[in-house]
Amino acid sequence: MALRPSVLILSMHYPPEATGNAPYAGSLASGLVKLGHRVTANVTHPHYPEWKLREGYGAWLAVEDIEGVQVRRRRHFVPNPPRGWRRMVSELSFGVRLLLGRWGGGEVVIALSPSLLATAIAAARVRLSPKRRCLIIWVQDIYTLGMKETGEGTAMAARLMRWVESTTLRAADRVVVVHERFAAFLHTELGVTPERVEVVRNWTHLAPTGATPKSVARARLGWDEHEGIAVHTGNIGAKQGLRNIVDAARAADAMNAHIHFYVVGDGSERQDVERYARGVTRITFVDPLDPVAFRDALAAADVLLVNEKVGVEQMAVPSKLTSYFDAGRPVAAATGLGGITASEVNAASAGLVVPAGDPGALLRAVMTLLEDPQLAERYGRNGKAYRERVLSEDTAIKLWSTIIAVLSQG
């Protein structure tokens, strides 16, 4: 095998974290190793989505090997709650560690954003270093849109972060985005030239397994075999707006509907959402699951839920969708009707889309899918086919390898 360019990945999140950017950073790293690249990852210790260091981690610097990747973990400030200035300090602390620390090898640097501030510091180091390295910034969420759509920060802070994001992305040799709409926004709003932008879609990060019968999955989890079950997985944060699901469960209580909602995961808003759900009998909160149990949760569901806060439409593509489509279950998405999430579900013809912030509409969508098994099965098949056709891991990793090779030769 011909020697391929060495790669350095800089990411605030990395496995064993199982949600958000971490699974993609990890699977890209290990996938590039399989294709013959030497890969080093400079990352933090696992802390997301619970926002506290996990047991067994926390050294100032720890080096380990994960699937052929040299992983260099650096201690940084973990904010709890991760809001406002605390989150900024968290990103800056990781950025300073990257600025002052030894990175190891890497002809091509891939920096993940978010976190934008750490990425900006890393980009400055790459550009000011006498050592020639190519820089790719991998945009999973658009920071500027995130602040606007979630309503976080002052107008002055928003203008500052827009300048930081634009300046950082324009400093990269390439910017890789996970959706075509991101590419258009970067060009029209942040001044990134189109020829520097590549679109590489995210993929399912779950290991392939045989289909688990719904009854078996429910028995393993201790969930009622005969109940209609709707499952939401992943981060419980501001942009998810999960009080909407609580209100749908409250309405199901009032109707005495044969439905139960499970919210699987953790995050900065979990305690608040759980307090809001007190007295609601048709909703259960479940701690983050290991990969096998997570697969069971998807298999146990009749309906898989995506929920976004009113106004959150363009900032991100929910990573859970790749796993949902792979599970072959229909999706009920409460989101902006003109947003990216709606366009994904509709493009895959994988479920029903209802307006964000309308719990009655969400409940009706879930009930429609429960009451029409043929429709639900068709949506599930469509999602699975879309995942296999559009969201292939092999295709994405090979495209990444090509981008790296072309850039290193330029």
WOMOBEL-V973901 format. One record per backbone hydrogen bond with DSSP energy under -0.5 kcal/mol. CO is the residue of the C=O (numbers start at 0). NH is the residue of the N-H. If there is no record, write none. Layout:
BEGIN
<<CO:NH> <CO:NH>>
END
This chain:
BEGIN
<<5:106> <5:107> <6:39> <7:109> <8:10> <8:41> <9:111> <10:43> <13:16> <18:21> <20:23> <20:24> <21:14> <21:25> <22:26> <23:27> <24:28> <25:29> <26:30> <27:31> <28:32> <29:33> <30:34> <31:36> <32:35> <35:3> <36:38> <37:6> <38:69> <39:8> <40:42> <40:71> <41:10> <42:73> <45:53> <46:50> <46:51> <53:56> <59:74> <61:72> <63:65> <63:70> <65:68> <68:65> <68:70> <69:40> <69:71> <70:63> <70:72> <71:42> <72:61> <73:44> <76:78> <80:82> <82:85> <82:86> <83:86> <83:87> <84:88> <85:89> <86:90> <87:91> <88:92> <89:93> <90:94> <91:95> <92:96> <93:97> <94:98> <95:99> <96:100> <106:133> <107:7> <108:110> <108:135> <109:9> <110:137> <112:139> <112:140> <114:118> <115:119> <116:120> <117:121> <118:122> <119:123> <120:124> <121:125> <122:126> <123:127> <124:128> <133:108> <133:135> <134:172> <134:173> <135:110> <135:137> <136:138> <136:175> <137:112> <137:139> <138:177> <139:316> <140:142> <141:145> <142:146> <143:147> <144:148> <145:149> <146:150> <146:151> <153:157> <154:158> <155:159> <156:160> <157:161> <158:162> <159:163> <160:164> <161:165> <162:166> <163:167> <164:168> <165:169> <166:170> <167:170> <168:171> <173:136> <174:176> <174:197> <175:138> <176:199> <178:181> <178:182> <179:183> <180:184> <181:185> <182:186> <183:187> <184:188> <184:189> <185:189> <185:191> <186:190> <192:195> <193:196> <195:174> <197:176> <197:199> <210:212> <212:216> <213:217> <214:218> <215:219> <216:220> <217:221> <217:222> <223:226> <226:228> <227:259> <228:301> <228:302> <229:261> <230:304> <231:263> <234:236> <235:268> <236:239> <236:240> <237:240> <238:308> <240:243> <241:244> <241:245> <242:246> <243:247> <244:248> <245:249> <246:250> <247:251> <248:252> <249:253> <250:254> <251:255> <251:256> <252:255> <256:258> <257:227> <259:229> <260:283> <261:231> <261:263> <262:264> <262:285> <263:233> <265:235> <266:269> <268:272> <269:273> <270:274> <271:275> <272:276> <274:277> <276:279> <278:280> <279:282> <281:260> <283:262> <285:264> <289:293> <290:294> <291:295> <292:296> <293:297> <294:298> <295:299> <296:300> <297:300> <301:329> <302:230> <303:331> <304:232> <305:333> <308:311> <310:312> <311:335> <312:339> <314:141> <315:317> <317:320> <318:321> <318:322> <319:323> <320:324> <321:325> <322:326> <323:327> <323:328> <324:327> <329:303> <330:332> <330:351> <331:305> <331:333> <332:334> <332:353> <333:307> <334:355> <335:338> <335:341> <338:342> <339:343> <340:344> <341:345> <342:346> <343:347> <344:348> <344:349> <349:330> <351:332> <353:334> <354:357> <357:361> <358:362> <359:363> <360:364> <361:365> <362:366> <363:367> <364:368> <365:369> <366:370> <367:371> <371:375> <372:376> <373:377> <374:378> <375:379> <376:380> <377:381> <378:382> <379:383> <380:384> <381:385> <382:386> <383:387> <384:388> <385:389> <385:390> <386:390> <390:203> <391:395> <392:396> <393:397> <394:398> <395:399> <396:400> <397:401> <398:402> <399:403> <400:404> <401:405> <402:406> <403:407> <404:408> <405:409> <406:409>>
END
